[in-house]
Amino acid sequence: MNKYIPESELAHDVRTDFQVFDKKPVMLLGWPGYRTQPGKSGLGYLETQAEWAHIQGVLFRKLITGGLQTRNPVYLICLSVYGLISASPLALLFVAEPAGRMALMSGLALFAPNILIGLLLLINMTISLFKYNPLENITGD
């Protein structure tokens, strides 16, 4: 190594004695970088699924907290189209007759997760358009 790195900033892996700057990839199953450490092939099914679950959790957390922000027009169009399609069963409640509304309400429980995700996507798209914070950008542009 060319630069001196203080010992407090390094995490030592006992198996391979390699040094990393962050202890999370070494210690936490599912953290990006855990399955691609030296001495691992990166093809472990359990580790791959744990990393996929971690990424999904991060995306859902950003979706709920309003941190899914971008300025890329392609991503904004995709967010708005998918959000409108997912939240479209709500529009049926407003245009249906009173008798039909009751039938829609009974089947609404099936669509509730999709409607919620669609509304959250539309909220995040609106936040991206009006209250854009470049520090919370997910796309790196």
N, C-alpha and C positions, 0 to 999 in steps of 0.2 A: 504494500500500500504506500502511496506517495505522501498522503497527508496523515498527520497524527489525529486520531479520533479518540476522545476521552473514553475511558473504560465504562463510564456510566451510560454512554449513549449506545453501547453495543450489547447485543444479546448473543451469547455463545450457545450453539447447538452442540450438545454433548456427543451426539452420534457422529457428526462430520467435522466439528470444530470450525465451522464457517461463521463469518460475522455478517450481521445485517444491521441496518440502522433502526429498525423498529422491531419490538418484541412480539407484536401481534401475529405476523405471519408464521413465526416459529411456534408459538404456543397455542393458537386458537384454530381448531378444526373448522373449516368453512371460510376462513378469512382468505381473501385473494393473496396468493403467494405461498400458502401452506403446502399445496400439493405439488408445487414446482420447485421445492427446495432441492439442493444437491443431495443425492442419494435416493430420491423419489422419482418415479417415472412420470408422474402427473396424470396417470391413467386410472387411478383408483376410483372405483364407482362411488363408494361412500364419500370420499373426499370431494369428488366432482359434484355430487348432489348437495353436499353441505355448502359448497361455495355458491352454487346456484340459488339455494335457499337464502343465503346471506345477501346476495345481490337483490333478490326479490324483496326481502325485508327492507333493505335500504330504499328501494324504489317506492314501496308502499308508504314508508315513513315520510319520504319527500312528498309524495302525493297528498298525504293527509295534512302535513304541515305547510303546504304551499311552496315547497322548495323545488318543484319540478319546473324550472324556468329556462327558457331559451329565447334567442332572437332569430334562430334559423327559420326562414319562412316555410320550408318543407315540414319541419317538425311542428310548427304552429298549425299548419293545415291538417296534418295527421291528428294532432291533439283535438282540434275542433271537430273534424269529421267523425272520429271515433267517439268523442264525447256526445255529439248530437245523436248518433246512431244508438248509443247505449242508453241515453236518457229519453229516447223517443216514446217509450211506453207511457211516460208521464203526459205527453201531449194527447194521448188517446183519452185520458181521464177528463180533459177539458172539452173535447169535442163530442163525447159520447152522450147519449140520452141518459136520463136518470136510471132507467132500468138496466141499460147497458153498463152504466158506471158501477153498479153493484157487482155485475159479473166480472168486470175488469179488476175490481178491488179484491175479489177472491183469488184471482190468479196473479195478483201483483207481488205476492210473496216470492214467487219463482223468479221474478225479474228484479227484485230489490237489490241484490249485490251488483248487478250490471248497471242499474240506474244510479246507485251510489257512486260507482267508479266513474260513470259518465259525467255526473255532476261535478265530481272532484277534478276530472280532467278539464272540464269547461272553466272551473274556478282557477285552476293553475294556468290555463291559457290566457284568461283575463288578467291575472297577475303578471304574466310574462309580457303582455302588451302594455300595461299601464304602470306597473311598479317594478320595473326590471332592475335587478341587482346583479351586476356582473360577477360578484364574488360567489354567488350561488348558482352559477350556470352549470348545467349538467352536460352540455355538449362540447364545451371547450372552444367555442368560437368567440 
